[in-house]
Amino acid sequence: MQDKKFKSGFVAIVGRPNVGKSTLMNNLIGKKIAIMSDKPQTTRNKITGVFTRPELQIVFIDTPGIHKPKTKLGEVMVGLTARSLKEVDLILYLVDSTAKIGKGDALINETLSNSKLPIIIALNKIDSLEKQQILEKHLEWQATGVSDTIIPISALENINLEKVIEVIGGHLEEGPQYYPDDMITDQPENMVVAEIIREKVLHLTRDEIPHSTAVVLDAMEERQNNMMYLDAIIYIERDSQKGIIIGKGGSMLKNIGQTAREEIEGLLNTRVYLDIRVKVKKNWRKEASHLKNMGYDTRFLKD
């Protein structure tokens, strides 16, 4: 019997903000590599997750989403997504089965209509629906003409994710193994650490904070007694937000630091000393120079 040929390829995960793209990729990979939040547009950078089996390697790219940008940061996010769609072999389009097909979906549908790549629609959150409702939503999405390949799933409950892998594998061609077996992401450690801290800010603060927040890791160095020292800065846009982040008597900042440190220690498998400062940088989302200094890819910005 002949051995199976090794197949590989790159897959972009696209969808409206807050549809569950990061949850899907984390559960497909089997480990958390992208931050998750119920706040829209949580993902700001292109996150790569690597799924490897003896006969298959799928490199997932969690995109920041397709939307109409209102800031320079928004332009960066849309630009990253557009570039990702040109660099992959297949598009995994995640949609919300519990929501109506709206303007945000129409914008993505229009964008994908120009693509010649295979498109798989993953109908997410089916754990909240009855069988008849799932069928109706399936037919509704089929009628859009975006793709005939529609898989009902629950990213959160791990329903039908194996089917997603199977269908993607069926589309991919024979190819090389791009990453080692034990590698699940190409994200630098400092970026992953900064994103963990930002996730805690998103979870613990009010709705007015998330879009205005950025986290930059200023220092990451191993010191004596196998202690990893981390110096992080949380940037916000207004003075009033600084008080919310810090909290009464520093309680909120302490909570952010403690929950982030516990997760970072699990990630790095070492003790961590985390020092967090909060700084105001007005209108940082609208200034190209600020975005560049924070590590964002500003090549996509319009003049």
C-alpha positions, -999 to +999 in steps of 0.1 A: +000+000+000+014+034-010+019+060+017-004+090+017+011+121+001+017+150+024-007+179+018-003+215+030-016+250+025-026+284+039-062+292+050-075+326+058-103+328+084-125+357+076-158+370+089-175+399+106-160+413+138-170+394+169-182+363+150-158+339+168-127+337+144-102+336+172-122+311+192-124+289+161-086+291+153-077+284+190-099+253+191-088+240+157-052+243+168-060+230+202-042+258+221-049+294+227-028+316+204-053+344+196-071+365+223-108+361+227-133+387+237-169+396+232-158+431+220-158+436+182-125+439+163-104+422+190-079+409+165-057+437+152-028+418+137-026+388+114-023+358+137-009+325+123-019+292+138-004+259+126-023+226+126-001+195+118-009+158+114+013+131+099-002+136+064-014+172+066-004+208+077-028+236+076-015+271+083-045+292+095-044+330+094-069+347+117-075+380+100-086+413+117-118+412+097-134+430+068-151+463+077-152+499+067-123+516+085-129+547+106-094+552+118-058+547+106-058+515+128-089+504+109-071+509+076-042+488+089-065+460+099-084+460+066-051+461+047-038+431+065-069+412+057-067+421+020-031+410+018-039+377+036-066+369+010-039+372-017-015+349+001-037+318+009-049+287-009-084+287+006-108+309+025-127+298+056-156+322+060-171+321+095-207+334+098-231+337+128-260+314+125-279+332+152-278+366+134-295+379+103-274+384+071-267+421+074-246+449+059-214+436+074-220+402+057-229+419+024-196+438+024-177+405+029-198+387+004-190+414-022-152+412-013-152+374-017-172+374-049-140+387-066-119+358-053-111+327-074-101+307-043-122+279-028-145+292-001-159+272+028-186+287+049-186+277+085-220+283+100-211+291+137-230+290+170-253+261+159-254+250+196-279+278+201-303+266+173-328+238+167-322+215+137-349+232+116-334+266+123-299+253+112-314+240+080-331+273+073-299+293+079-280+268+057-304+275+028-302+312+034-265+313+031-266+289+001-288+314-016-261+341-014-240+322-039-208+328-020-202+290-016-220+257-019-197+242+008-214+251+041-205+233+074-226+239+105-203+242+135-199+255+170-164+269+175-170+273+213-184+237+218-160+220+193-189+208+172-180+196+137-145+211+138-130+177+127-153+180+096-138+215+089-103+200+089-114+171+067-130+194+041-100+218+041-077+188+036-097+177+007-091+210-011-054+213-004-027+201-028+004+180-021+030+203-006+059+208+019+057+209+056+062+246+063+066+244+101+080+218+125+056+194+142+057+211+176+052+247+163+017+261+166+023+297+158+049+320+143+039+349+166+069+362+186+066+357+224+066+394+231+036+399+209+017+370+224+025+384+259+013+419+250-019+404+235-026+384+267-024+417+287-047+434+262-072+406+265-074+411+303-080+448+297-109+439+273-124+415+298-122+436+329-129+472+318-160+490+305-171+491+269-156+526+263-121+513+269-114+484+244-109+502+211-088+529+227-063+504+242-030+492+230-003+472+249+034+474+241+060+453+258+089+475+266+112+449+281+113+411+284+144+397+300+153+368+322+168+378+355+183+359+385+164+329+401+149+321+367+125+350+369+112+366+337+109+404+340+083+420+318+078+458+315+045+466+297+028+498+288-010+501+284-018+530+261-052+548+261-064+579+243-080+600+271-071+610+306-105+599+319-097+563+307-065+562+328-086+562+360-107+533+347-077+512+339-060+519+372-091+517+393-098+528+429-066+525+448-050+507+418-074+477+422-082+474+384-046+475+373-037+450+400-064+427+388-053+430+351-017+424+361-025+393+383-047+376+358-023+383+329+007+372+349-009+338+357-016+331+321+019+343+310+036+321+335+017+291+320+027+302+285+064+307+294+066+279+320+085+302+344+079+327+372+071+361+359+075+396+374+051+419+355+054+456+357+025+475+340+024+513+334-005+532+319+001+561+295-022+585+276-014+589+239-041+610+224-056+599+191-030+571+187-054+551+165-055+580+140-018+588+138+004+567+115+035+576+135+020+563+167+009+531+150+043+525+136+060+530+170+036+505+185+046+479+160+017+480+136+023+474+099+016+508+084+023+499+047-014+498+040-022+533+051-035+558+025-016+590+021 
